Amino acid sequence: LVADMEICRTPWNPTTVLLAVHVSADSASQSVNAPAILSINATRVQRVRLMGYAQPKNTPTNDRVGRPSHASRSHGNYVIYELEMRENEGSINNGAIATLSLGKGANTAQLPVGRISGWIHASSDLRFASTVSACGMLLNGSQTKGELDAKRLLSLVDIIEKQDLTALGGDRRGALKIIRQAAGLVDATSSN
């Protein structure tokens, strides 16, 4: 297995952070029979909410120099969680926020999640996936959405379109167009 995790502040809720977990089989592997276990540190995290997930794509991809991609953030199993942090969250003595254990027995490798970055510094995949999730929360009228409204959602789309212009494929461009339309409908509905 190859894996990585990233964590960033939630752009619409200052009391939460977003955790993205990426796990895939090494491109040389025919099949993988090894566990990937995510452990959340309860001394730092008060509540966990699954925001979304994606399954592996069926077609292999290559990086810019033609090698098979190993830990692509946009391929493989991709899961996003929203974590509500405890008040003592800033204490570095409480250990990692989350740890991903790969393999079993003596072959277990542990990946602690790194430093919490701002949403603007997160990967283009995390920014895009969290914006899609935010749109769903807004359309659903979620009570745990923090400061999310149509204007905030549109500002996230604007940032993605400016920051991630080269990473935006046709599917993502189309999705952002739909998110803009949904935000417009929510805004029109809430204005009436």
SULDAJO-V721166 format. One record per pair of residues at least 12 apart in sequence whose ideal C-beta (glycine too) atoms are under 7 Angstrom apart, sorted by sequence separation. I is the first residue (numbers start at 1). J is the second residue. D is the distance in Angstrom with one decimal. If there is no record, write none. Layout:
BEGIN
i | j | d
I | J | D
I | J | D
END
This chain:
BEGIN
i | j | d
7 | 19 | 5.0
99 | 111 | 6.8
138 | 150 | 6.9
23 | 36 | 4.7
99 | 112 | 5.0
5 | 19 | 6.6
6 | 20 | 5.2
61 | 75 | 5.6
134 | 148 | 5.8
5 | 20 | 6.6
98 | 113 | 4.6
138 | 153 | 5.8
161 | 176 | 6.5
5 | 21 | 5.1
96 | 112 | 3.5
97 | 113 | 5.2
160 | 176 | 6.5
21 | 38 | 6.0
96 | 113 | 6.0
4 | 22 | 5.3
57 | 75 | 5.3
135 | 153 | 6.1
3 | 22 | 6.1
56 | 75 | 6.5
134 | 153 | 5.7
157 | 176 | 5.3
3 | 23 | 4.4
56 | 76 | 5.3
56 | 77 | 6.2
1 | 23 | 6.0
2 | 24 | 5.9
55 | 77 | 6.5
134 | 156 | 6.5
157 | 179 | 5.6
157 | 180 | 5.9
1 | 25 | 6.3
2 | 26 | 5.4
54 | 78 | 4.5
1 | 26 | 7.0
53 | 78 | 6.5
131 | 156 | 4.7
53 | 79 | 4.4
131 | 157 | 6.3
153 | 179 | 6.8
154 | 180 | 6.6
52 | 80 | 5.1
51 | 80 | 4.3
131 | 160 | 6.2
154 | 183 | 5.0
51 | 81 | 6.2
153 | 183 | 4.7
1 | 32 | 5.9
50 | 81 | 5.9
51 | 82 | 5.2
24 | 56 | 6.3
49 | 81 | 6.5
128 | 160 | 6.1
1 | 34 | 5.6
3 | 36 | 6.5
27 | 60 | 6.8
48 | 81 | 5.5
49 | 82 | 4.6
127 | 160 | 5.5
150 | 183 | 4.3
1 | 36 | 6.0
48 | 83 | 5.7
150 | 186 | 4.5
47 | 84 | 4.1
127 | 164 | 6.7
150 | 187 | 3.8
45 | 83 | 4.9
46 | 84 | 4.8
45 | 84 | 7.0
46 | 85 | 6.6
120 | 159 | 6.7
45 | 85 | 6.2
46 | 86 | 4.9
124 | 164 | 4.1
27 | 68 | 3.8
44 | 85 | 6.4
45 | 86 | 6.7
44 | 86 | 5.9
27 | 70 | 6.1
124 | 167 | 4.3
132 | 175 | 6.4
139 | 182 | 6.0
26 | 70 | 6.3
128 | 172 | 5.9
135 | 179 | 4.7
44 | 89 | 5.5
135 | 182 | 5.6
139 | 186 | 6.8
131 | 179 | 6.5
138 | 186 | 5.7
22 | 71 | 6.7
80 | 129 | 5.4
44 | 94 | 5.0
73 | 123 | 5.1
80 | 130 | 6.4
22 | 73 | 5.5
24 | 75 | 6.2
43 | 94 | 4.7
74 | 125 | 5.0
24 | 76 | 2.5
45 | 97 | 6.4
73 | 125 | 4.2
23 | 76 | 5.9
24 | 77 | 6.4
41 | 94 | 6.7
44 | 97 | 5.2
80 | 133 | 6.4
22 | 76 | 5.7
23 | 77 | 4.7
41 | 95 | 5.4
41 | 96 | 6.1
22 | 78 | 5.4
41 | 97 | 5.6
41 | 98 | 6.5
20 | 78 | 6.9
21 | 79 | 4.8
40 | 98 | 5.2
39 | 98 | 6.5
20 | 80 | 5.1
38 | 98 | 6.2
39 | 99 | 4.8
18 | 80 | 6.1
19 | 81 | 4.6
38 | 100 | 5.4
39 | 101 | 6.8
18 | 82 | 5.9
19 | 83 | 5.6
36 | 100 | 6.5
37 | 101 | 4.6
16 | 82 | 5.0
17 | 83 | 5.2
36 | 102 | 5.5
4 | 71 | 5.4
16 | 83 | 6.1
2 | 70 | 5.0
3 | 71 | 6.9
16 | 84 | 5.1
17 | 85 | 6.3
34 | 102 | 6.6
2 | 71 | 4.6
15 | 84 | 6.1
16 | 85 | 6.9
34 | 103 | 4.9
35 | 104 | 5.9
15 | 85 | 6.9
34 | 104 | 6.4
10 | 82 | 6.3
52 | 129 | 6.0
19 | 98 | 5.9
21 | 100 | 6.2
52 | 132 | 6.9
52 | 133 | 4.9
51 | 133 | 4.3
7 | 97 | 6.4
5 | 98 | 6.7
19 | 113 | 6.5
5 | 100 | 5.7
3 | 100 | 5.8
3 | 102 | 5.9
17 | 116 | 5.6
1 | 102 | 4.8
5 | 111 | 6.1
7 | 113 | 5.0
20 | 126 | 4.6
4 | 111 | 6.9
7 | 114 | 6.8
9 | 116 | 6.4
3 | 111 | 6.1
5 | 113 | 4.6
8 | 116 | 6.5
11 | 119 | 4.3
18 | 126 | 6.5
7 | 116 | 5.2
8 | 117 | 4.9
9 | 118 | 5.5
8 | 118 | 6.3
9 | 119 | 5.6
8 | 119 | 5.0
18 | 130 | 5.4
8 | 121 | 6.9
8 | 122 | 4.1
6 | 122 | 6.2
6 | 123 | 6.1
8 | 126 | 6.4
6 | 126 | 6.0
12 | 134 | 6.1
12 | 145 | 6.4
13 | 146 | 2.8
12 | 146 | 4.8
13 | 147 | 6.6
12 | 147 | 5.2
10 | 146 | 6.9
12 | 148 | 3.9
12 | 152 | 5.4
11 | 156 | 6.1
END
